Amino acid sequence: MSTVTVQPPMPTRRKVFKADAVERGVVPILKDEYKIFDVGEATCPEDQLVAPGNSFICIVEVGGVDKSVKITAKSDDGEYKVGQPR
């Protein structure tokens, strides 16, 4: 009789966005691409999945008012699209 030991599959690590990195990236995009000059700080949620099509909302101060900005992952490499503030 022989015994075979089978290792359980290694859990796959999910890639997630670092909130502080997205926060730093959103502000210049709003200023440079959307030409919104009264942009303050951004606040984004932690641990959002890096997967094409996944989206989440960051809160960005625009003209002293908090606005929602939709962030949509474009690739598995961490590229993302920044929507218009609403």
VMD Tcl script that draws the C-alpha trace (Angstrom):
set ca {
  {0.00 0.00 0.00}
  {1.30 3.45 -0.85}
  {0.33 6.81 0.47}
  {0.27 10.01 -1.55}
  {0.30 13.31 0.23}
  {-1.57 16.01 -1.62}
  {-0.96 19.62 -0.77}
  {-4.01 21.84 -0.86}
  {-3.76 24.48 -3.55}
  {-2.06 27.66 -2.48}
  {-4.57 30.44 -2.05}
  {-4.22 32.96 -4.81}
  {-3.36 36.42 -3.67}
  {-5.76 39.01 -4.88}
  {-4.26 42.20 -6.19}
  {-5.82 45.23 -4.57}
  {-5.40 48.95 -5.05}
  {-3.59 50.87 -2.34}
  {-6.02 53.59 -1.32}
  {-3.33 56.21 -0.73}
  {-1.82 55.63 -4.18}
  {-5.21 56.02 -5.89}
  {-5.91 59.14 -3.79}
  {-2.63 60.68 -4.96}
  {-3.39 59.74 -8.57}
  {-6.98 60.99 -8.78}
  {-6.29 64.64 -7.94}
  {-3.80 65.35 -10.76}
  {-6.04 63.58 -13.28}
  {-8.98 65.78 -12.32}
  {-6.80 68.88 -12.56}
  {-4.87 68.01 -15.74}
  {-7.37 66.03 -17.82}
  {-10.69 67.48 -16.65}
  {-9.30 71.00 -16.03}
  {-10.88 71.22 -12.57}
  {-8.60 73.51 -10.60}
  {-10.32 73.72 -7.22}
  {-9.68 70.07 -6.32}
  {-8.81 69.28 -2.71}
  {-8.08 65.94 -1.11}
  {-9.38 62.55 -2.22}
  {-10.48 59.67 0.01}
  {-10.71 56.19 -1.49}
  {-11.68 52.85 0.06}
  {-9.04 50.28 0.95}
  {-8.51 46.89 -0.69}
  {-10.44 47.39 -3.92}
  {-9.87 44.52 -6.34}
  {-7.55 45.10 -9.30}
  {-9.61 43.44 -12.05}
  {-10.83 44.85 -15.36}
  {-14.28 46.37 -14.96}
  {-14.24 46.51 -11.17}
  {-15.28 49.95 -9.98}
  {-15.50 51.85 -6.72}
  {-16.20 55.37 -5.53}
  {-13.70 57.87 -4.13}
  {-14.81 61.07 -2.43}
  {-13.02 64.16 -3.69}
  {-13.34 67.72 -2.45}
  {-14.17 70.01 -5.37}
  {-14.79 73.67 -4.66}
  {-15.17 72.90 -0.97}
  {-17.90 70.30 -1.60}
  {-17.47 66.51 -1.40}
  {-18.12 64.84 -4.76}
  {-18.23 61.18 -5.79}
  {-15.72 60.07 -8.40}
  {-16.07 56.63 -9.98}
  {-12.81 54.71 -10.41}
  {-12.87 51.80 -12.86}
  {-10.03 49.28 -13.17}
  {-8.87 48.94 -16.77}
  {-6.39 46.08 -16.41}
  {-4.89 43.52 -14.07}
  {-1.81 45.75 -13.92}
  {-3.47 48.47 -11.85}
  {-4.43 50.90 -14.61}
  {-7.66 52.73 -13.84}
  {-10.02 55.29 -15.30}
  {-11.18 58.31 -13.31}
  {-14.75 59.49 -13.94}
  {-16.17 63.00 -13.71}
  {-17.00 64.24 -10.20}
  {-20.71 64.08 -9.38}
}
mol new
graphics top color blue
foreach p $ca { graphics top sphere $p radius 0.5 }
foreach p [lrange $ca 0 end-1] q [lrange $ca 1 end] { graphics top cylinder $p $q radius 0.2 }
display resetview
